[in-house]
Amino acid sequence: MIVVTLTYKKPLAEVDNFLKEHVVFLDHYYSLKKFLASGRRENRVGGVILVLSSSIQEAHDIMKNDPFYIHDIADYDFMWFEPSKFLNGIDIT
């Protein structure tokens, strides 16, 4: 699994201009079962996306389709981790 953290580098007014497009991006990758969870960070400084992949490169390639990436709205950090415990019934592969 890859944890992607976004940190906004533009004012929230500019973030909001691309929020609907960002949600379409999220919905697309949820439909492909690539995202497990996503949401805002505290104080709305950015967001977090949990990507169902074992490849940081794949997560990078996915994020290149995010309007926040395309329009240089946020910086992205990627962290790989291997879950050893998780809620039963959740497919994390």
C-alpha positions, 0 to 999 in steps of 0.5 A: 500500500502507498500512503500519498500525502498532499500539501497545498502550495497555493491558496485555498481559493485556487485549490477550490477552483480545481476541487470538483475535477479532483473529486472526479479523479478520485472517483475514477480511481475508486472505480478501478479499486486503486484507492482505499481511502482519501480525505482532507488533512487537519486545518485543510493544509492538504490531503491523504490518499491510500493507494492499493499498490505495492509500487511507488512508481504506479502511485506516482503515475496515477497522481500525474492525472490529478488536477492538483498535480497538473495545475501545480496546486500541491506537493506530493509525498509517497510512502510505501508500507506493508500492512500486517494487520487490517480489518477483515473483509477489506481487500488490500491487494 
